[in-house]
Amino acid sequence: MAKNLVIVESPSKARTLTKYLGRNYQVKASVGHVVDLPKSKLGVDIENDFEPEYQIIHGKKKIIDELKKAAKDKDKIFLAPDPDREGEAIAWHIAQKLGRKKNVFRVRFNEITRKAVQEALLHPTEIDHNLFDAQTARRILDRLVGYQISPLLWKKVRRGLSAGRVQSVAVRLIFEREKEIEAFKPEEYWSIEARLEGDAPPPFVARLFKVRGERLDNKQLRIGNAEEAKQLVDGLAGATWKVTGIETKERRRFPAPPFITSRLQQEASRKLGYNPSRTMRIAQRLYEGVELGPDGAVGLITYMRTDSTRLSNEALDQVRGFIVERFGREYLPDNANFYKSKKAAQDAHEAIRPTSIEYPPEKVAQYLSKEDLNLYTLIWNRFVACQMTPARFDQTTVDIAAKDLEFRATGQVMRFDGFIRVYTEGRDEGSPVAEDEEGEGRTLPELHEGDLLKLLELLPEQHFTQPPPRYSQASLIKELEEKGIGRPSTYASIVATILNKEYVREDPERRLRPTPLGRLVTDLLVGSFPDILNVEFTAGMEDELDAIEEGKEHWTQAIRRFYSSFKADLDRAESEMPTVKGEGQKTDITCEKCGAGMVIKWGRQGEFLACSAYPECRNTKNFTLDDEGKIQIEEVVAHSEPCPKCGKEMIVRYGRFGKFLGCAGYPECRHIQSLAAPPRSLGITCPDCSQGDVQERRSRRGKTFYGCNRYPDCKFATWDPPILEPCPQCGAKYVVEKVTKRSGRVRRCVAEGCTYKEQMEDEAESA
C-alpha cells in the first residue's frame, strides 16, 4: 500500500506522475481549485480588513472527500500544483481542507520529468505564504472591482455587462488605438528610385537619399507631392551618375532569446495562426505529459507561464552538445549565450524549453497531434537557435551622386547562416525593417569609388503615411507586457474575456476593434473611474502584488490603500455616471417608418438598431460594421417559399443561434424554420424504437450527434455513429464507432457497466 500521497491539480498531470513514482506514492488530482469566493455575492468582508469568504466550489465536495480519504492513512502529503501564485493558492486551500498539521509539504518542479519530480520529492518545502498572499490580493482586487462596478453598469447601461480591473484597461488600449486610426489624416509623400547599371552586371536600384545635402526621412523632410517629385526627376536630365562612396562591413545578426510566455503567444500567432488561448492549452498538454509509446508519459516542455529567459546549466550543456553533433563546431559559440530578463521578471522559472534534448520533434512526431507537434517544434527550434552562433552578412552601402542629389543602394549577402539555419523570429505586419536586415538578399555588382554609372530608368512612386496598426491578440499581449499590465498566467485569459464579453471583435484580418458597446462602456468607465482605467495605475498595482509576493508589504495594506480612492470614485459614479439604459446609443441613421433617429441597443442576441420612438414605433434592424467601423444595415431577405401556416412570406431573421426563417406575420404567426441543411440519414433503423431513421444532426452549439428522426417521441441520441451490431460482450443492440488520429478506428459499447472496446483493422489496409 502507498505510504505517501501526491496531490496535483489536473488528471493528466496525475497520470504522468503516477508512471514516474513507485508503489510508495499514490497520486490524486484536485481538478483545479477546490474553493473560491462565492459567485452570488461579493464574498469580501470590507469592514473586517477585507477578509475573504471562501466556499467549496460546486461539485468539488466529492473531490475533497476523496482527497481526505486518500490522505487518512498516508505518512506524508505532497502538494504539487503548478509552481506559481495560483498553484500556491490551490495548495494552501487543499491543505486547509485536509486538516493535517504535520507532514504536509509543498513540492514544485519546473518540468515534469522523472528526474525533476523525484528530486522535488526528495527536497520538499513549505507553502510560500507570501506567494499565496499575492494571489489572495489579486483575487480580492479583481472581485472588488468586478462585483461593484458591474452592477453599476447594469443599472446605467444594461444587465449582463461586466468590468474588470485589467480587462477594462485592455479594452481601453484597443479603443484608444481605434480613435488614433479614426483621427489619422494620411499625408502624401514620394520616393524616387533609379535603376542603374555599372560596367559589370547585374543592374541594381538606388533610392534618393539626400536632397541638397539634407537627408530625407519621410517625416520632417519629404517629397510632398507629384509636382515636387517631377521637378526633381526633370532636374536629373543629363546628370552624371557617379559612385562617391562605398562601405562594406560585416554585420552580425544574433538569435532571439528562448521563449517566455508572451513571446511564445506572439510567435505562435505569427507563424502558426494560433490565438493565445489555444497556444496555452497546447503548451499545458506538452508540459503535463504526452504518451510516447515505450517511453510512457513524458513532459516535453518546461513550465509555460514564465517571464524569465534563464536556462539551467544542465539544459545548456545538453543543447551545446546537440548543436555540435547535429550542425558542427562552427555553429557553437565559445561560451553559452545568456539573455537578460526584463527588470520586473519573476526568475523562479526557466524560460520555456524542451525538457530533454533526447526528444527532437522528428522522434516524437508520430505520438503528437498536428497542433501539438507544431508548437513543440516552434519551442524546440527557438531553444536550439538561441544557443547558436550569430549569422554573418557582408553589407555593402553605395552612395551615388547625381547633380545635387544623392542616391543610396544597399546590398547584403549572407556569409554564414549561423542560427538562421534553425530558426528566425517572425515580424508583425507593418513593423520596420531592422538595420541588420536592410538589403538582405539583394546583390550589388562590383563597383569602385569614382565609377560612372548608366541610368536605365527613374521610378518616382507615390506613398501615403499609414495610421498605427490595430492590435491583434498577439500584439495586444505584447503591449500589455511592455506596459507591465498582467502577468504570464493572465495574458491569454484577458484577451479571451474581452472577446467573450463582446466589448471587442476580431475583423476578417484578425485585428481587434471595439464594438459600439465597448466604446460606450469604456467612455463611461474612463469618466467615472480614471484610476481603474489608467494604464500606469494598473501597472503600479502589479508592482504592488510583486512586493507582496516578495514579503515587502502585507496584502491588507495594499488593498486598503487601493479601496479608499476606489470607494470614493464608486460613490461619485452612482450619482454622476450618465444613464443610457433604455435609450441606446445614438446614430445618424433615420427610421424609414416614422422619421425618428435609430439607436444601437443590446439584447440577448447582441447589438441591433431600434427606433428611438419606441414603443410608438417598433422598427428594428440588424447591422454589421464595415472595415471603417461604419454601420451597414443588413437588408431583410425574403424566402421563396411562403409560410405553410398563414401564407405570408418567410424572411431571414437573426436569433441567439444565428440565422433562421421566420414568418413576416410575427407576432400573429410564430412559425419558424431552420436554414440549415436537412439532416443526413445514416440508412439504419433506430435501435431504440425500431421505427425511426438515425440521422446525423447538429446541436445548438454546432456539434455533430446522431439521433432518431422521431424525436421527441423517441429520444435516442449518441455522439458517435452507431453500428447495428450486438455488443460481443454484453449483447446490447448496438455499438458505436469512432475514428481518431491517435487510435484509429475503435468500436465500443455504450451500455452502462460494459467495458467492451475493440481496435478495428483499417479497411484500406486489410484490402
Secondary structure, 3 states (H helix, E strand, C coil): CCCEEEEECCHHHHHHHHHHCCCCEEEEECCCCCEECCCCCCCEEHHHCCEECCEECCCCHHHHHHHHHHHCCCCEEEECCCCCHHHHHHHHHHHHHHCCCCCEEECCCCECCHHHHHHHHHCCECCCHHHHHHHHHHHHHHHHHHHHHHHHHHHHCCCCCCCCCCHHHHHHHHHHHHHHHHHCCCCEEEEEEEEEECCCCCCEEEEEEEECCEECCCCCCCECCHHHHHHHHHHCCCCCEEEEEEEEEEEEECCCCCECHHHHHHHHHHHHCCCHHHHHHHHHHHHHCEECHHHCEECCEECCCCCCCCCCHHHHHHHHHHHHHHHCHHHCCCCCCCCCCCCCCCCCCCCECECCCCCCHHHHHHHCCHHHHHHHHHHHHHHHHCCCCCEEEEEEEEEEEECCEEEEEEEEEEEECHHHHCCCCCCCCCCCCCHHHCCECCCCCCCCCCCEEEEEEEEEEEEECCCCCCCCHHHHHHHHHHCCCCCCCCHHHHHHHHHHCCCEEECCCCCEEECHHHHHHHHHHHHHCCCCCCHHHHHHHHHHHHHHHCCCCCHHHHHHHHHHHHHHHHHHHHHHCCCCCCCCEEEEEECCCCCCEEEEEEECCEEEEEECCCCCCCCEECEEECCCCCEEECCCCEEEEECCCCCCEEEEEEECCEEEEEECCCCCCCCEEECCCCCEEEEEECCCCCCCEEEEEECCCCCEEEEECCCCCCCCEECCCEECCCCCCCCCCCEEEEEECCCEEEEECCCCCCCCEEECCCHHHHC
